[in-house]
Amino acid sequence: MIKNKFKQAKAWIRAKLLLVKPGQTSIKGAAVGLLIGSIGLMLLYYLLVAFNIRDPWAFLLGILMIGATILAAFISVWLLKLIYQIPKWYKIALLIAFPLFFMIYFGEIKLIGWSILLFSLLGAAWFTFSKTGFKPLKTPKKVVFILGGLLGIAGLALSIYYYSVKGLEMDKIENAVRYSKVEIPHIPGESPAKAGSYKVLTLTYGSGKDKHRPEFGEEVTFKTDSVNGVAFLDNWKGFGGWWREKYWGFDSKSLPINGRVWYPEGDGPFPLVLVVHGNHSMQDFSDPGYDYLGELLASRGMILVSVDENFINGSWSDMFGGLQKENDARGWLLLEHLKVWEQWNASEDHPFAGKVDMDRISLMGHSRGGEAVAHAAMLNDLDFYPDDATIPLGYHFNIRSIVSIAPVDGQYQPGNTRTKIKDIDYFVFHGSQDADVTSFMGSMQFERVTFEDSAYHFKTGLYIQGANHGQFNTSWGDNDIGNPFKGLLNLEQQLDAESQQEIAKVYISAFLEVSLNAKKEYLLLFLDARAGKDWLPVTIYLSQFEDSNTRYLTDFNADFDVATDGLGGKISGENLKVWREGEVDLKDSKKGTRAVFLGWNYEIADSLKEESVKEVVADSLIASYSIFSDFGKFQLDSISVFVFEMAESKESSNPKTEGKWVSDNETEENVEESKEESGEEDNSNNSEVEEKDEEVEEEKEPEKPLDLRILMRDTTGNQVSFLLSEFSALQRQIKVNTLKSEFLEGEGKSEIVFQKYVFDLDKLRDKNPNFDPYKISEIQFVFDQIDHGVIVLDKVGFSKKIELVEL
């Protein structure tokens, strides 16, 4: 009865709707009105434009745009018709498969398309063979069946092989230090990665209520009070917040203070180092992953705490809404840990009473934790939370230094800007094979560390060829993307975990020995990795370094005048193909500083390219870049050194063949292609190139590192010159592919990473006794060593010899 009533009501509604449904005449009229209105207004728009700018060609442009739009409309209707003709079940399958593959492959369209094609071919062959059979098929369909089946089987085999191989070979990158003209003295003594003399003890502290880890639950050594993190956490609500609370057993008002401790046996007082992990699946606990650092540092007389912040890490439940911009909370929690240690150190009845040197504190972080330690240092100096001054801070611990491992930058921005810190030692390092944080983002924070007080401070950066993101944490390993299908990653160029952790041990231990224990001999390691080459695995290391004794002639940030240094001095260039000052780009972001880009390109016949540039190019055509500054204000003396940073740029060294604006990613190959297209003469022997077989092409020699000459003149006209390679030749950019699918896109991605150069002024007298290195009038960079190239120059100035620095 009810069913019949419902049908009657439905029929009545449908009948009434039919009464008001537009007829074909009305629909056609609406279409014509829409076309007349849109096309008419467009014609009127361009007619007025043409009249206003007095250019009738603008009206023609409008007509062409209307025509193009009409054509696009007909093509779109045709495509929609084709899509509509796709069989219903395959259309449903596509609509299901595409979003699923999208999630599996993190949006990698090439893999999505390949998987759709492969599984479609295999499914079609399987069903045709099992349901229809081969014999009933007509000859054309038999041919299609055989071809489709073979393609599907071959594609499946190729996919299995593709997934199973470790990775694919890339062009070899020559290590620039092999071309050095000088031996860098090795730091004497044992490696800082060698275990010390202290016996190492361990314990944990925490809430005592952890539902998943007994070491922070019933087996915890010391119990700690929870803290209220509501002010520092956004979006602990909805399903994501509900699940997070259900999993952990607490909410944002009662965050635990949990830590794993490695400490030396003895009376102390010992320096205190806190390390915090980054963002990872919260159910896959990250804090145990720094055990190798805990064992090492504790044996060398330091207390290391691996801080647990897994409860604010990511989770599958975040797809329904999760925590956002929580990195200020990560940094704030570190300060709450320091508060606990301060209380224990001051309590007479606590086992750590008097054993902690609260005047020697260092913070260390990885990934988001690497950003968080900078936030912690910033918040530590403030009395109030910068985003809400009703929340008091007032910690003011004596944090001497920060270690930042492959950090992100800008996940949290205090007052909608980037965190700046001052008067603190800073060390950041990053791997070229990082598939998670793909850019050297820590170099951005590096630029925002300044020194203002009278104490000695230094900041240093390190870029490591082959290092990935996860292997600095033993729990994370070699899978940077969090995808269980690890075979999608290109691991061929990746360092092994043991080597990567050895690098971390050497550099972190050395940095902390300098910063916390004043062992200044290790400073040389941060100027150049060759000072510790016997301690380090063989790979390419690029070092950045600046200390509080460094003063710059120019850092190219003062103004937009390329002919001045920003401090009253003059700059000139001769025969340069590229000369501009501009922002330094990383792979996926900007570094936050400007530098000068200098390029040269000489027309040299192939038969002469093996000759020295100086022999085949006239002196009047050699490119150079000169700085004329007020050198007297630097008070140069026998402990002064000349310093600058330099990197290669992959842009064209002859951009005028293409126009004014050229992308940094445009290579010399693009220029050669443009010459061929424009009909410009090419002196290369094409017949010889064609005779080369593929095997020879694959074994081509890597590009040699760049070199150039530096010339200095004193106020009386005497001069000296020396090669860049007398410290080190300039490293070519390190190209990487972190995913196997990226090999389809080209030769690999790279970014500008600077190398620090240091030249002892006092030793320049050996080249010309008449030259006075303390009365310089000009510094000139002369590009007479290689026929073409583009370099990026930054932070030109003077500092003091490291071995004479008083800490």
C-alpha positions in Angstrom: 0.0 0.0 0.0 2.7 2.4 1.0 4.8 1.4 -2.0 2.0 2.2 -4.4 1.4 5.6 -2.8 5.1 6.4 -3.2 5.0 5.4 -6.9 2.0 7.6 -7.4 3.7 10.6 -5.8 6.8 10.1 -7.8 4.7 9.9 -11.1 2.8 13.1 -10.1 6.1 15.0 -9.4 7.5 13.8 -12.7 4.4 14.9 -14.6 4.5 18.4 -13.1 8.2 18.7 -13.9 7.5 17.8 -17.5 5.0 20.7 -17.7 7.8 23.2 -17.0 10.7 21.4 -18.7 12.2 23.7 -21.5 11.5 22.6 -25.0 13.9 22.3 -27.8 13.1 25.7 -29.1 13.8 27.3 -25.7 17.1 25.3 -25.4 18.3 26.4 -28.8 17.3 30.0 -28.0 19.3 29.9 -24.8 22.3 28.5 -26.6 22.1 31.2 -29.3 21.7 34.0 -26.7 24.7 32.7 -24.7 26.8 32.6 -27.9 25.7 36.0 -29.1 26.3 37.5 -25.6 29.7 36.0 -25.0 31.1 36.5 -28.6 29.6 39.9 -28.9 31.1 41.1 -25.6 34.5 39.6 -26.5 34.5 41.5 -29.9 33.5 44.7 -28.1 36.2 44.2 -25.5 39.0 43.8 -28.1 37.5 46.6 -30.3 37.8 49.0 -27.3 41.3 47.7 -26.5 42.4 48.2 -30.2 40.9 51.8 -30.1 42.5 52.6 -26.7 46.0 51.4 -27.7 45.6 52.6 -31.3 46.6 49.1 -32.7 44.0 47.4 -34.9 45.9 44.1 -34.7 44.6 43.8 -31.1 41.1 43.3 -32.6 42.4 40.6 -34.9 43.9 38.9 -31.8 40.4 38.9 -30.3 38.9 37.3 -33.3 41.6 34.6 -33.3 41.0 33.9 -29.6 37.3 33.5 -30.3 38.1 31.0 -33.1 40.5 29.1 -30.9 37.8 28.9 -28.1 35.2 27.6 -30.6 37.6 25.0 -31.9 38.5 23.9 -28.3 34.8 23.6 -27.5 34.2 21.2 -30.5 37.2 19.1 -29.5 36.1 18.9 -25.9 32.6 17.7 -27.0 34.3 15.1 -29.2 36.5 13.9 -26.4 33.5 13.7 -24.0 31.7 11.7 -26.6 34.6 9.3 -26.8 34.7 9.0 -23.0 31.0 8.4 -23.0 31.5 5.6 -25.5 33.8 3.8 -23.1 32.0 0.6 -21.9 30.3 1.1 -18.6 32.2 -1.4 -16.5 35.6 -0.3 -17.8 34.6 3.3 -17.1 33.7 2.4 -13.5 37.0 0.5 -13.2 38.9 3.6 -14.4 37.2 5.8 -11.9 38.0 3.4 -9.1 41.6 2.6 -10.3 42.8 6.1 -10.9 42.4 7.5 -7.4 43.7 4.2 -5.8 46.8 4.3 -8.0 47.1 8.0 -7.3 47.4 7.3 -3.5 49.7 4.3 -4.0 52.1 6.2 -6.2 51.8 9.6 -4.5 50.5 11.2 -7.7 53.3 10.0 -10.0 51.3 10.2 -13.3 53.8 8.1 -15.3 53.4 5.1 -12.9 49.6 5.6 -12.7 49.3 5.5 -16.5 51.7 2.5 -16.8 49.7 0.6 -14.2 46.4 1.3 -15.8 47.7 0.1 -19.2 49.5 -3.0 -17.8 46.6 -4.3 -15.7 44.1 -3.6 -18.5 46.1 -5.6 -20.9 46.6 -8.5 -18.5 42.9 -8.5 -17.4 41.7 -8.4 -21.0 44.0 -11.3 -22.0 43.0 -13.4 -19.0 39.2 -12.9 -19.4 39.3 -13.5 -23.1 41.3 -16.7 -22.8 39.2 -18.1 -19.8 35.7 -17.0 -20.9 35.8 -17.0 -24.7 38.8 -19.0 -25.6 41.3 -18.4 -28.5 39.8 -20.6 -31.2 36.4 -18.8 -31.5 38.1 -15.5 -32.1 38.3 -14.1 -35.7 41.7 -13.5 -37.1 41.9 -9.8 -36.4 40.9 -10.4 -32.8 43.4 -13.2 -32.5 46.2 -10.8 -33.7 45.0 -8.2 -31.1 44.8 -10.9 -28.4 48.3 -12.1 -29.1 49.8 -8.7 -29.3 47.9 -7.5 -26.2 48.8 -10.6 -24.2 52.5 -10.4 -25.2 52.6 -6.7 -24.3 51.0 -7.4 -20.9 53.3 -10.2 -20.1 56.4 -8.2 -21.2 55.2 -5.2 -19.3 54.7 -7.3 -16.2 58.2 -8.8 -16.5 59.6 -5.3 -17.0 57.7 -4.0 -14.0 59.1 -6.8 -11.8 62.6 -6.2 -13.0 62.2 -2.4 -12.6 60.9 -2.9 -9.0 63.6 -5.4 -8.0 66.7 -3.6 -9.2 68.4 -1.4 -6.6 68.5 1.6 -8.9 69.8 2.9 -12.2 73.2 4.2 -13.0 73.8 7.9 -13.4 76.6 9.8 -15.0 79.7 9.8 -12.9 80.4 13.0 -10.9 84.1 13.9 -10.6 85.2 14.8 -7.0 86.7 18.3 -7.3 89.2 17.7 -4.4 91.1 15.3 -6.6 92.2 18.3 -8.6 93.5 20.2 -5.6 97.0 21.7 -5.9 97.6 21.6 -2.2 97.5 19.1 0.6 95.1 20.0 3.4 96.8 19.0 6.7 94.9 16.3 8.6 93.7 17.0 12.2 96.0 15.1 14.5 94.7 12.5 16.9 92.0 9.9 16.9 88.6 10.3 15.1 85.9 12.1 17.1 83.8 9.1 16.2 85.9 6.8 18.4 84.3 5.8 21.7 85.7 7.6 24.7 86.8 6.3 28.1 83.5 6.6 30.0 81.3 3.6 30.8 77.8 4.2 29.3 74.7 3.9 31.4 71.1 4.2 30.1 67.7 4.9 31.6 64.3 6.4 30.6 62.0 9.0 32.1 58.4 9.7 31.3 54.8 9.6 32.4 54.8 6.0 33.6 51.4 5.6 31.8 52.5 4.8 28.2 50.1 2.3 26.7 52.5 1.0 24.1 56.1 1.2 25.5 56.9 -0.2 28.9 60.1 1.9 29.0 57.9 4.9 29.4 55.2 3.0 31.3 55.6 0.6 34.2 59.4 0.2 33.6 60.2 3.9 33.5 63.2 5.0 35.7 62.0 8.5 36.6 58.4 9.7 36.4 57.7 13.2 35.1 54.6 15.4 35.1 52.7 16.1 31.9 52.5 19.5 30.3 49.7 21.5 28.7 50.4 22.0 25.0 47.1 23.5 23.8 48.6 26.9 23.0 51.2 25.3 20.7 49.1 22.7 18.8 46.5 23.4 16.1 43.7 21.0 15.1 43.9 18.3 17.8 40.3 17.7 17.1 37.8 15.8 14.8 38.4 12.2 14.0 42.2 12.7 13.8 42.2 14.1 17.3 39.9 11.5 18.6 42.0 8.7 17.2 45.2 10.3 18.5 43.8 10.5 22.0 42.4 7.0 21.8 45.8 5.6 20.7 47.9 7.5 23.2 45.5 7.8 26.1 45.9 11.6 26.6 45.0 14.8 24.8 46.9 18.0 24.1 46.4 19.3 27.6 48.5 16.5 29.1 51.5 15.8 26.9 54.1 13.5 28.4 57.8 14.4 29.0 59.4 11.2 27.8 63.1 10.7 27.1 65.7 8.0 26.5 69.0 8.8 28.3 72.6 7.7 27.6 75.0 9.1 30.2 78.5 8.6 31.4 79.3 7.0 34.7 80.9 9.6 36.9 80.4 12.7 39.0 80.3 15.2 36.2 79.2 17.8 35.6 78.6 16.7 32.0 77.3 18.7 29.1 73.6 18.0 28.2 72.5 17.3 24.6 68.9 16.8 23.6 68.1 15.2 20.2 64.6 15.1 18.8 63.3 13.1 15.8 61.1 14.5 13.0 57.8 13.7 11.5 57.2 10.0 10.9 54.3 7.6 11.5 53.5 8.1 15.2 52.9 4.3 15.5 56.4 3.6 14.2 58.4 5.1 17.2 61.3 7.3 16.1 63.1 8.1 19.4 65.1 4.8 19.6 66.8 5.7 16.3 69.7 7.8 17.7 71.1 5.0 19.9 74.4 5.1 17.9 74.9 8.8 18.9 73.9 8.1 22.5 76.5 5.4 22.9 79.2 7.5 21.3 78.5 10.9 23.1 78.0 9.3 26.5 81.3 7.5 26.2 83.0 10.9 25.5 81.5 12.5 28.6 78.2 14.0 27.5 74.6 13.2 28.5 72.4 12.5 25.4 68.6 12.5 25.7 66.5 11.2 22.8 63.3 13.1 23.3 60.0 11.3 22.5 57.6 13.4 20.5 55.9 10.6 18.5 52.5 11.7 19.9 52.5 14.8 17.6 53.8 12.9 14.6 51.6 12.0 11.6 49.1 9.2 11.4 46.8 7.6 8.9 44.0 9.3 10.7 45.3 12.7 9.7 43.6 12.2 6.3 40.4 13.1 8.2 42.0 16.2 9.7 45.2 16.3 11.8 47.7 18.5 13.5 49.0 21.5 11.6 52.1 23.6 11.9 53.1 21.9 15.1 56.8 22.6 14.9 56.6 25.3 17.6 55.3 22.7 19.9 58.2 20.4 19.1 60.6 23.2 20.0 58.7 24.2 23.2 58.7 20.6 24.4 62.5 20.6 24.3 62.5 23.6 26.6 60.1 21.7 29.0 62.6 18.8 29.0 65.4 21.3 29.9 63.3 22.5 32.8 63.0 19.0 34.2 66.8 18.5 33.9 67.4 21.9 35.6 65.2 20.7 38.5 66.9 17.4 38.8 70.4 19.0 38.7 69.3 21.4 41.6 67.6 18.7 43.7 70.0 17.3 46.3 68.2 14.0 46.6 68.1 13.2 42.8 70.6 10.8 41.2 71.5 13.5 38.7 72.1 16.2 41.3 75.1 18.3 40.3 76.0 16.0 37.4 74.5 18.2 34.7 76.4 21.3 33.4 73.4 23.5 32.6 75.9 26.1 31.1 76.8 23.7 28.3 73.6 22.7 26.5 73.2 21.7 22.9 70.0 20.9 20.9 69.9 18.5 18.0 67.1 17.7 15.7 66.3 15.7 12.6 63.9 16.7 9.8 61.0 18.6 11.4 63.1 18.2 14.6 65.9 19.9 12.8 63.7 23.0 12.3 62.2 22.7 15.8 65.6 23.1 17.5 65.9 26.6 15.9 62.4 27.4 17.2 63.5 26.2 20.6 66.5 28.5 20.6 64.4 31.4 19.5 61.6 30.7 22.1 64.3 30.2 24.8 65.4 33.9 24.5 61.8 35.3 24.8 59.7 36.1 27.8 56.5 35.6 25.9 55.2 33.4 23.1 55.4 35.6 19.9 52.1 34.4 18.5 50.2 35.0 21.8 51.9 37.2 24.4 49.4 36.1 27.1 51.5 32.9 27.3 54.7 33.4 29.3 57.9 31.7 28.4 61.0 33.0 30.2 63.2 29.9 30.0 66.6 31.5 29.2 68.7 28.4 29.4 72.3 28.6 28.2 71.9 26.8 24.9 75.3 27.1 23.2 74.7 25.2 20.0 72.3 23.6 17.6 72.8 20.6 15.3 70.2 20.3 12.5 70.0 17.1 10.5 68.3 17.3 7.1 65.8 19.9 8.4 62.7 21.4 6.8 62.2 25.2 7.1 59.2 27.3 7.6 56.7 24.6 8.8 56.1 27.0 11.7 56.6 30.7 11.1 56.6 33.0 14.2 54.6 36.1 13.4 54.3 34.9 9.8 58.1 35.1 9.2 61.0 32.8 9.4 62.9 32.1 12.7 66.1 34.0 13.3 68.6 33.1 15.9 71.8 34.8 17.1 74.9 34.2 19.1 74.7 30.5 19.0 76.8 27.9 17.2 74.9 26.2 14.3 75.6 23.1 12.3 73.4 21.8 9.5 74.0 18.9 7.2 72.0 17.3 4.4 72.3 14.5 1.9 72.0 14.8 -1.9 70.0 11.6 -2.1 67.3 12.8 0.3 63.9 11.8 -1.1 61.9 13.3 1.7 63.4 16.8 2.2 64.6 17.1 -1.4 66.2 20.6 -1.1 69.0 21.7 1.2 66.4 23.6 3.3 68.8 23.9 6.3 70.9 26.3 4.3 68.0 28.8 4.5 68.1 28.8 8.3 71.9 29.0 8.0 71.5 32.4 6.4 69.4 33.6 9.4 72.0 32.8 12.1 73.8 36.0 13.1 76.5 36.8 15.6 76.4 40.1 17.7 78.0 39.6 21.1 81.8 39.5 21.8 82.1 35.8 22.3 83.4 33.5 19.5 80.6 31.7 17.5 80.5 29.8 14.2 78.0 28.4 11.9 78.7 25.6 9.4 77.0 23.5 6.8 77.7 20.2 5.1 76.3 18.7 1.9 77.0 14.9 1.5 76.8 13.1 -1.8 74.7 10.0 -1.5 73.3 10.5 2.0 69.5 10.0 2.3 67.0 11.3 4.8 66.2 8.3 6.9 69.5 6.5 7.6 70.6 9.2 10.1 67.9 7.5 12.3 68.4 3.7 12.7 64.6 3.3 13.0 63.8 5.0 9.7 66.3 3.3 7.3 66.6 3.7 3.6 63.0 4.3 2.7 62.5 8.1 2.7 59.0 8.3 1.1 57.0 6.2 3.6 55.7 4.1 0.7 55.8 0.3 1.5 56.7 -0.2 -2.2 60.3 0.7 -1.6 61.3 -0.5 -5.0 60.0 2.7 -6.4 63.1 4.4 -4.9 66.4 4.7 -6.7 68.8 3.4 -4.1 71.8 2.8 -6.5 73.6 6.1 -5.6 72.6 6.0 -1.9 75.3 5.5 0.8 75.0 2.5 3.0 73.6 3.0 6.6 77.0 2.3 8.3 78.8 4.9 6.2 76.1 7.5 6.6 76.0 7.1 10.4 79.8 7.2 10.6 79.7 10.6 8.9 77.1 11.7 11.4 79.2 10.5 14.3 82.4 12.2 13.1 80.8 15.6 12.4 78.3 15.7 15.3 80.9 14.6 17.9 83.5 17.1 16.5 81.0 19.9 16.5 79.9 19.3 20.1 83.6 19.0 21.2 84.2 22.4 19.8 81.0 24.0 21.0 80.7 22.5 24.4 84.3 21.5 25.3 86.3 24.2 23.4 88.4 21.6 21.5 89.1 24.1 18.7 91.3 21.8 16.7 88.2 20.2 15.2 87.1 23.5 13.6 89.3 22.7 10.6 87.0 19.8 9.8 84.2 22.2 9.1 86.2 24.4 6.8 87.2 21.3 4.6 86.4 17.6 5.0 89.9 16.8 3.9 91.1 17.8 7.3 89.4 14.6 8.5 89.6 12.4 5.4 91.1 9.5 7.3 88.0 9.4 9.5 85.4 9.7 6.8 83.9 7.4 4.1 84.8 8.4 0.6 82.2 10.6 -1.1 81.8 14.3 -2.0 81.6 16.8 0.8 80.7 20.5 0.3 81.4 22.7 3.3 80.1 26.1 4.3 81.6 28.0 7.2 81.3 31.4 8.8 82.5 32.6 12.2 82.2 35.8 14.3 85.6 36.9 13.0 84.4 37.0 9.4 83.8 40.4 7.7 82.5 40.7 4.2 83.4 43.1 1.3 80.1 42.2 -0.1 77.4 39.6 0.2 75.3 41.0 -2.7 72.3 41.7 -0.5 72.7 45.5 0.0 71.3 46.8 -3.3 70.6 46.1 -6.9 73.5 47.9 -8.4 75.9 45.3 -9.8 78.6 47.9 -10.1 78.9 48.5 -6.4 79.6 46.3 -3.4 77.0 48.0 -1.2 79.6 49.5 1.1 81.0 52.3 -1.1 83.3 50.1 -3.2 83.2 49.6 -6.9 82.8 46.4 -9.0 83.5 45.9 -12.7 83.3 43.1 -15.2 84.9 42.4 -18.6 83.9 40.1 -21.4 81.3 38.3 -19.3 78.4 36.5 -21.0 76.5 36.3 -17.7 76.6 39.0 -15.0 73.8 39.5 -12.6 73.0 39.5 -8.9 70.0 37.5 -7.9 68.3 35.1 -5.5 69.9 31.7 -5.0 67.4 29.0 -5.9 67.3 25.6 -4.4 65.5 22.6 -6.0 62.1 23.5 -4.5 62.6 26.8 -2.8 64.7 29.9 -2.5 67.7 30.1 -0.2 66.9 33.5 1.2 70.1 35.3 0.0 71.4 36.9 -3.1 74.7 36.2 -4.9 76.4 37.2 -8.1 76.2 34.9 -11.2 79.2 35.1 -13.6 79.5 33.3 -16.9 82.0 33.2 -19.7 82.1 31.4 -23.1 84.9 31.5 -25.6 84.6 30.6 -29.3 87.2 27.9 -29.5 87.6 25.4 -32.3 87.3 21.7 -31.3 90.9 21.1 -32.5 92.2 23.7 -29.9 90.0 22.8 -27.0 92.7 20.6 -25.4 95.0 23.6 -25.3 95.2 26.1 -22.4 92.6 28.8 -22.7 95.3 31.4 -22.2 97.1 30.1 -25.3 94.2 30.2 -27.7 92.2 33.2 -26.4 93.6 36.8 -26.6 94.1 38.5 -23.3 91.7 41.3 -24.4 88.9 38.7 -24.6 89.4 36.9 -21.3 86.5 37.4 -18.9 87.1 38.8 -15.4 85.2 40.2 -12.4 87.0 42.8 -10.2 86.2 44.2 -6.7 87.6 47.6 -5.7 86.7 48.2 -2.0 87.9 50.1 1.0 90.2 47.3 2.1 91.8 49.4 4.7 88.8 49.1 7.1 89.5 45.4 7.5 92.8 45.9 9.3 94.5 43.0 7.5 97.5 41.4 9.2 99.5 38.1 9.4 96.5 36.1 10.8 94.1 37.3 8.1 92.7 35.0 5.4 90.7 35.7 2.2 87.4 33.9 2.1 84.4 33.5 -0.2 81.8 30.9 -1.2 81.4 29.6 -4.7 79.2 27.1 -6.5 78.5 26.1 -10.1 75.3 27.2 -11.9 73.8 24.9 -14.6 72.4 27.8 -16.6 73.6 28.6 -20.1 77.0 30.3 -20.3 75.9 32.0 -23.5 72.3 33.1 -22.9 72.2 35.7 -25.7 71.7 32.8 -28.1 68.3 32.4 -26.6 67.3 35.8 -25.3 67.6 37.8 -22.1 66.0 35.5 -19.6 67.3 32.0 -19.2 66.3 29.4 -16.7 68.9 28.2 -14.2 68.1 24.7 -15.4 69.0 25.4 -19.0 72.3 23.6 -19.8 74.9 24.0 -22.4 73.2 21.2 -24.4 70.2 23.5 -24.8 72.4 26.1 -26.3 73.9 23.7 -28.8 70.4 22.6 -29.8 69.4 26.2 -30.3 72.4 26.7 -32.6 71.5 23.8 -34.7 67.9 25.0 -35.0 69.0 28.5 -35.9 71.5 27.3 -38.5 74.6 28.6 -36.7 77.8 27.0 -37.7 78.9 24.0 -35.6 82.6 23.2 -35.8 82.2 19.7 -34.3 82.9 16.7 -36.5 79.5 15.3 -37.0 80.7 12.2 -38.9 82.9 11.2 -36.0 80.0 11.7 -33.5 77.8 9.5 -35.7 80.5 6.7 -35.7 80.4 6.5 -31.9 78.5 3.4 -30.7 76.1 3.5 -27.8 78.5 1.8 -25.4 81.1 4.5 -25.9 78.4 7.2 -25.4 77.4 5.6 -22.0 81.1 5.6 -20.9 81.7 9.3 -21.6 84.1 11.0 -19.3 82.6 13.1 -16.5 83.0 16.8 -16.7 86.1 18.1 -15.0 85.6 20.5 -12.1 85.8 24.2 -12.9 88.9 26.2 -12.2 89.8 29.9 -12.5 92.5 32.4 -11.5 92.3 34.9 -8.6 94.5 38.0 -8.9 95.2 40.5 -6.2 96.9 43.9 -6.5 98.2 46.1 -3.7 98.2 49.8 -3.4 101.6 50.2 -5.1 100.6 48.1 -8.2 102.4 44.8 -7.2 100.3 41.7 -7.8 100.0 38.0 -7.2 97.8 35.4 -8.9 96.8 31.9 -7.8 94.4 29.2 -9.0 91.2 28.4 -7.3 92.4 24.8 -7.3 95.2 25.7 -5.0 92.5 25.2 -2.4 90.1 23.1 -4.4 88.7 23.1 -7.9 85.0 24.0 -8.1 82.7 21.0 -7.6 80.2 20.4 -10.4 76.6 20.3 -9.3 75.6 16.9 -7.9 72.7 15.5 -10.0 70.4 13.0 -8.4 67.3 10.9 -9.1 65.7 9.8 -5.9 62.9 7.9 -7.7 63.4 5.4 -10.6 60.7 7.1 -12.6 62.7 10.3 -12.6 65.1 8.8 -15.1 62.4 9.3 -17.7 62.6 13.1 -17.1 66.2 13.8 -17.9 69.7 13.6 -16.4 68.7 14.3 -12.8 68.0 17.2 -10.5 70.5 19.4 -8.8 70.8 22.6 -6.8 73.3 25.3 -5.9 75.4 24.3 -2.9 78.3 26.5 -2.0 81.8 25.5 -1.0 83.9 27.7 1.3 87.2 28.8 0.0 90.0 30.0 2.3 93.4 31.5 1.2 96.1 32.6 3.7 97.1 36.2 2.9 100.5 35.8 4.5 101.5 32.9 2.3 100.8 35.0 -0.9 104.1 36.7 -0.3 105.8 33.5 -1.4 104.5 34.2 -4.9 105.8 37.7 -5.0 107.9 39.1 -2.2 107.1 42.7 -3.3 103.4 42.2 -2.9 101.9 43.5 0.3 98.9 41.3 1.2 97.8 43.8 3.9 97.3 46.7 1.5 95.1 45.2 -1.1 93.5 47.6 -3.7 91.8 45.1 -6.0 90.6 41.5 -6.1 90.0 40.0 -9.5 88.5 36.7 -10.6 89.9 35.7 -14.0 88.2 33.0 -16.1 91.2 31.8 -18.1 91.3 28.1 -17.2 88.3 26.6 -19.0 86.5 27.6 -22.2 83.0 28.1 -20.7 81.0 28.0 -17.4 78.9 29.8 -14.9 79.8 30.3 -11.3 77.9 31.7 -8.3 80.0 33.9 -6.0 78.9 35.0 -2.5 80.2 36.2 0.8 83.5 37.7 -0.3 85.6 39.0 2.6 88.2 38.3 5.2 88.5 36.3 8.4 91.2 35.0 10.8 93.2 31.9 10.7 91.2 29.2 12.5 94.2 27.8 14.4 94.7 31.2 16.0 91.1 31.8 17.1 90.7 32.3 20.8 87.6 30.5 22.1 
